[in-house]
Amino acid sequence: MNGEIINGDLFEQLLATSAEPRIWMLQVFVVVLVTVTLNFILMRLIDLIERLVKNTETLWDDALLEAARLPVRLVIWVVGLSFAINIMQEVAPAAVFESLPEIRRLSLIVILALFLTRFIRNAEQVLVDGSKVDKPMDQTTAKAVGKLLRLSVVITAGLLLLQNMGYSISGVLAFGGIGGIAIGFAAKDLLANFFGGMMVYLDKPFRVGDWVRSPDRDIEGTVEDIGWRLTRIRTFDKRPLYIPNAMFSSIVVENPSRMHNRRIFETLGVRYQDGPKLQVICDEVMRMLQAHEEIESDHTLMVNFNSYGASSLEFFIYAFTRTTNWVKFHQVKQDVLLKVMAIVESYGAEFAFPTRTLHFQPATPAEASSRSVTSTPPAAQAAPAQTGESPE
């Protein structure tokens, strides 16, 4: 019975405020210990729940748990430290402790904003992952929506922080409306890039991973990132290009990644003496292209004699491949050209190359006799006459 009384008195002493250092220091230690223990238990509980929800078809619970991991730990520490500081404030009042409730409210607002931004980022990764969803969202659209949502969360959190710090939100908004005009003139280039990026997100002339080029500027490469101010393009020699988004509103942008086919357009020439064989060669090449499994027979397909060249009779091949892949396209083109070469050789013809033919016409008897009369006899080409002077 006395033990229960002693234990009860000890528990009441731990809960009661005391100026004795050993009492309030013990109370602070207990609060910190409970905070650490609770933090450890909740983290293990989140790990257990995460292993359980991995087997479910819903993907939002995974994003939610991953987003809540850090904010939950921060909330536990904010609450625990608030209790510990309350104990210290009652023992030793100080002016710095008077702002504790306001700091706690501000901290909780920041933690909530952190949770929402983490959840939006995780949801964005889920929506673009083809292994997690049946119809993944376009990466460019998902990034644009994610950035807008995170910006909205940050702005809302900032307004709430100002409201809790004693500032009037209406006054802030009014000041923002008046100052926005001056800021707009001062940062017109920044705003132009911002709206240029918004147009890229809305119109979608290209997206991350596309191969783009501009005939107006020396721009060609693969899009790596579309930001609110800059778009990063990696050229084929692996150099990064940082292009302001406002530029895309004034230049022509070509997106070869969205082509349906690639074109083969080659001009070939055979010798003039192979002219009688040219028609059958063109017909055979046409049949070869129509039967080729990598050539799109539903599109324009032409093999025709085109012109009389300086050294050859020229015919051209005009066809479209089924593939748009750059590497495979060149493999298909190589196969087509090799088969054309085999067809030309099979008919005994040859490809022409620049040549020059010189014709020598034999002289007539009259021309030969006139040349013999006018020509100087060999005996006339004697040594100089002896004049007594030595030639110099």
FENKA-V672762 format. One record per residue. RES is the residue in three letters. SS is DSSP state (H for helix, E for strand, C for the rest). PHI is phi in degrees with one decimal (NA if undefined). D_CENTER is the distance of its C-alpha to the mean C-alpha in whole Angstrom. Layout:
BEGIN
res = [RES	RES]
ss = [SS	SS]
phi = [PHI	PHI]
d_center = [D_CENTER	D_CENTER]
END
This chain:
BEGIN
res = [MET	ASN	GLY	GLU	ILE	ILE	ASN	GLY	ASP	LEU	PHE	GLU	GLN	LEU	LEU	ALA	THR	SER	ALA	GLU	PRO	ARG	ILE	TRP	MET	LEU	GLN	VAL	PHE	VAL	VAL	VAL	LEU	VAL	THR	VAL	THR	LEU	ASN	PHE	ILE	LEU	MET	ARG	LEU	ILE	ASP	LEU	ILE	GLU	ARG	LEU	VAL	LYS	ASN	THR	GLU	THR	LEU	TRP	ASP	ASP	ALA	LEU	LEU	GLU	ALA	ALA	ARG	LEU	PRO	VAL	ARG	LEU	VAL	ILE	TRP	VAL	VAL	GLY	LEU	SER	PHE	ALA	ILE	ASN	ILE	MET	GLN	GLU	VAL	ALA	PRO	ALA	ALA	VAL	PHE	GLU	SER	LEU	PRO	GLU	ILE	ARG	ARG	LEU	SER	LEU	ILE	VAL	ILE	LEU	ALA	LEU	PHE	LEU	THR	ARG	PHE	ILE	ARG	ASN	ALA	GLU	GLN	VAL	LEU	VAL	ASP	GLY	SER	LYS	VAL	ASP	LYS	PRO	MET	ASP	GLN	THR	THR	ALA	LYS	ALA	VAL	GLY	LYS	LEU	LEU	ARG	LEU	SER	VAL	VAL	ILE	THR	ALA	GLY	LEU	LEU	LEU	LEU	GLN	ASN	MET	GLY	TYR	SER	ILE	SER	GLY	VAL	LEU	ALA	PHE	GLY	GLY	ILE	GLY	GLY	ILE	ALA	ILE	GLY	PHE	ALA	ALA	LYS	ASP	LEU	LEU	ALA	ASN	PHE	PHE	GLY	GLY	MET	MET	VAL	TYR	LEU	ASP	LYS	PRO	PHE	ARG	VAL	GLY	ASP	TRP	VAL	ARG	SER	PRO	ASP	ARG	ASP	ILE	GLU	GLY	THR	VAL	GLU	ASP	ILE	GLY	TRP	ARG	LEU	THR	ARG	ILE	ARG	THR	PHE	ASP	LYS	ARG	PRO	LEU	TYR	ILE	PRO	ASN	ALA	MET	PHE	SER	SER	ILE	VAL	VAL	GLU	ASN	PRO	SER	ARG	MET	HIS	ASN	ARG	ARG	ILE	PHE	GLU	THR	LEU	GLY	VAL	ARG	TYR	GLN	ASP	GLY	PRO	LYS	LEU	GLN	VAL	ILE	CYS	ASP	GLU	VAL	MET	ARG	MET	LEU	GLN	ALA	HIS	GLU	GLU	ILE	GLU	SER	ASP	HIS	THR	LEU	MET	VAL	ASN	PHE	ASN	SER	TYR	GLY	ALA	SER	SER	LEU	GLU	PHE	PHE	ILE	TYR	ALA	PHE	THR	ARG	THR	THR	ASN	TRP	VAL	LYS	PHE	HIS	GLN	VAL	LYS	GLN	ASP	VAL	LEU	LEU	LYS	VAL	MET	ALA	ILE	VAL	GLU	SER	TYR	GLY	ALA	GLU	PHE	ALA	PHE	PRO	THR	ARG	THR	LEU	HIS	PHE	GLN	PRO	ALA	THR	PRO	ALA	GLU	ALA	SER	SER	ARG	SER	VAL	THR	SER	THR	PRO	PRO	ALA	ALA	GLN	ALA	ALA	PRO	ALA	GLN	THR	GLY	GLU	SER	PRO	GLU]
ss = [C	H	H	H	H	H	H	H	H	H	H	H	H	H	H	C	C	C	C	C	H	H	H	H	H	H	H	H	H	H	H	H	H	H	H	H	H	H	H	H	H	H	H	H	H	H	H	H	H	H	H	H	H	C	C	C	C	C	C	H	H	H	H	H	H	H	H	H	H	H	H	H	H	H	H	H	H	H	H	H	H	H	H	H	H	H	H	H	H	H	H	C	C	C	H	H	H	H	H	H	H	H	H	H	H	H	H	H	H	H	H	H	H	H	H	H	H	H	H	H	H	H	H	H	H	H	H	H	C	C	C	C	C	C	C	C	C	C	H	H	H	H	H	H	H	H	H	H	H	H	H	H	H	H	H	H	H	H	H	H	H	H	H	H	C	C	C	C	H	H	H	H	H	H	H	H	H	H	H	H	H	H	H	H	H	H	C	H	H	H	H	H	H	H	H	H	H	H	H	H	H	H	H	C	C	C	C	C	C	C	E	E	E	E	C	C	C	C	E	E	E	E	E	E	E	E	C	C	C	E	E	E	E	E	C	C	C	C	C	E	E	E	E	E	H	H	H	H	H	C	C	C	C	E	C	H	H	H	C	C	C	E	E	E	E	E	E	E	E	E	C	H	H	H	H	H	H	H	H	H	H	H	H	H	H	H	H	H	H	H	H	C	C	C	E	C	C	C	C	C	C	E	E	E	E	E	E	E	C	C	C	C	E	E	E	E	E	E	E	E	E	C	C	C	C	H	H	H	H	H	H	H	H	H	H	H	H	H	H	H	H	H	H	H	H	H	C	C	C	C	E	C	C	C	C	C	C	C	C	C	C	C	C	C	H	H	H	H	H	H	H	H	H	H	C	C	C	H	H	H	C	C	C	C	C	C	C	C	C	C	C	C]
phi = [NA	-65.8	-65.3	-65.7	-64.6	-63.0	-63.9	-64.1	-63.4	-66.2	-65.8	-66.5	-66.6	-68.4	-81.2	-77.7	-78.7	-139.3	-84.6	-68.2	-57.6	-67.5	-77.9	-71.7	-68.6	-66.9	-62.7	-62.9	-62.2	-64.1	-62.0	-65.0	-63.8	-64.6	-62.5	-63.8	-64.9	-64.0	-61.8	-63.8	-65.0	-65.9	-64.1	-67.1	-67.1	-64.6	-61.6	-65.8	-64.3	-63.6	-67.0	-74.4	-79.9	-64.3	-84.1	-87.1	-81.3	-74.9	-98.1	-71.1	-66.8	-64.0	-62.9	-67.2	-65.3	-65.2	-72.0	-85.1	-58.3	-71.1	-59.6	-63.3	-62.3	-67.3	-62.6	-60.9	-70.2	-64.3	-66.3	-62.5	-67.6	-64.1	-62.9	-63.6	-70.5	-61.4	-62.2	-67.2	-67.0	-69.9	-80.3	-131.7	-59.4	-146.5	-66.3	-67.6	-79.7	-70.0	-89.0	-60.2	-59.2	-67.5	-63.7	-64.4	-64.3	-62.9	-64.3	-66.2	-64.6	-63.4	-65.0	-63.4	-63.3	-62.3	-62.3	-66.1	-65.3	-65.5	-65.5	-63.5	-65.2	-65.6	-64.3	-62.4	-66.5	-68.5	-68.5	-97.5	-87.6	-68.4	-79.8	-109.4	-124.8	-70.7	-121.1	-65.9	-75.8	-59.3	-62.6	-64.2	-65.9	-62.1	-66.2	-64.9	-64.7	-62.1	-65.2	-63.7	-66.0	-65.2	-64.2	-63.7	-63.6	-65.0	-64.6	-62.9	-63.0	-63.6	-65.5	-65.3	-63.2	-64.3	-63.3	-72.6	-86.9	99.3	-87.5	-84.8	-66.3	-60.8	-65.9	-63.7	-66.1	-65.0	-63.7	-64.7	-67.4	-75.4	-72.5	-63.5	-66.2	-66.0	-65.1	-62.9	-70.0	-73.4	-120.0	-66.1	-67.0	-62.6	-67.9	-62.7	-68.0	-63.7	-70.6	-63.9	-64.4	-64.3	-65.9	-63.7	-66.1	-81.4	-77.9	55.4	-67.2	-156.0	-139.9	-62.0	99.6	-79.3	-94.0	-126.5	-154.9	-125.4	-70.2	-79.4	-126.9	-82.0	-126.4	-161.5	164.4	-105.0	-72.4	-103.9	-156.6	-118.7	-96.7	-78.8	-117.7	-126.4	-117.2	-98.8	-119.9	-98.2	-71.2	-72.7	-96.1	69.7	-92.8	-82.6	-114.8	-108.3	-112.9	-61.5	-63.9	-63.3	-66.6	-70.4	-85.8	-126.6	-124.3	-88.4	-117.0	-103.1	-117.7	-65.0	-64.8	-98.0	-68.4	-90.6	-145.3	-114.0	-104.2	-107.2	-137.5	-129.8	-109.7	-123.2	-139.5	-113.7	-66.2	-65.1	-72.7	-95.3	-57.1	-62.9	-95.8	-65.7	-62.7	-68.7	-65.5	-63.0	-64.6	-67.9	-64.4	-61.8	-63.9	-62.5	-67.3	-65.3	-91.5	-70.9	-74.0	-101.2	-103.6	-78.7	-76.7	-79.9	-94.9	-58.4	-136.8	-136.5	-139.2	-142.9	-66.2	-111.1	-164.2	-90.6	-85.3	-65.1	-131.5	-156.4	-96.8	-98.2	-130.7	-121.9	-118.5	-131.0	-153.7	-123.2	-87.8	-74.2	-87.7	-111.3	-67.5	-62.7	-68.5	-66.6	-58.4	-69.0	-66.0	-65.4	-61.9	-61.7	-63.3	-64.1	-66.7	-65.8	-68.8	-63.9	-60.5	-64.1	-65.6	-61.3	-68.9	-65.4	-97.1	75.4	-96.1	-137.7	-73.7	-86.2	-137.9	-56.8	-134.3	-137.5	-108.4	-107.3	-104.6	-103.2	-98.3	-66.2	-76.4	-79.3	-58.5	-63.9	-64.9	-67.1	-68.4	-66.3	-67.0	-69.6	-73.5	-77.4	-74.7	-79.5	-67.3	-62.5	-68.7	-72.4	-90.2	-90.6	-72.5	-60.6	-66.7	-82.4	-108.6	87.7	-109.4	-80.8	-68.2	-96.9]
d_center = [76	76	73	71	72	71	67	67	68	66	63	64	64	61	60	62	61	63	63	64	62	62	61	58	57	57	56	53	52	53	50	47	48	48	45	43	45	44	40	40	42	39	36	38	39	35	34	37	35	32	33	35	32	30	33	32	30	29	26	26	29	27	24	28	29	26	26	30	30	30	31	34	35	35	37	40	40	40	43	45	45	46	49	50	50	52	54	54	55	58	59	58	57	55	53	50	50	51	47	46	46	44	42	42	41	38	37	37	34	32	32	31	29	27	28	26	23	23	23	21	18	20	20	16	16	18	17	14	16	17	20	21	21	22	20	17	15	12	10	9	13	14	12	14	17	17	16	19	21	21	22	25	26	26	28	30	31	32	34	36	36	38	40	41	42	44	42	42	39	41	42	38	37	39	38	35	36	38	36	33	34	34	31	30	31	31	27	26	23	22	23	21	18	18	19	17	14	16	17	13	13	17	17	13	13	10	7	4	4	7	9	10	13	16	20	21	19	18	14	12	9	6	3	2	4	7	10	14	15	12	9	7	7	8	11	13	15	13	13	11	11	12	13	15	14	18	17	16	19	21	19	19	15	15	13	14	12	15	18	21	22	22	26	28	30	33	36	39	43	46	49	52	54	52	52	54	51	48	49	49	46	44	45	44	41	40	41	39	36	37	38	35	33	29	30	30	34	33	31	33	35	37	39	42	44	42	45	47	46	48	48	47	46	43	41	38	35	33	31	28	26	25	22	19	18	18	20	22	23	24	26	28	28	30	32	33	34	36	38	39	41	43	44	45	47	48	50	51	49	47	44	46	45	46	50	53	57	60	63	67	70	73	76	79	82	83	80	81	85	84	81	84	87	84	83	85	87	86	90	89	86	89	89	90	93	95	96	97	94	91	88	85]
END
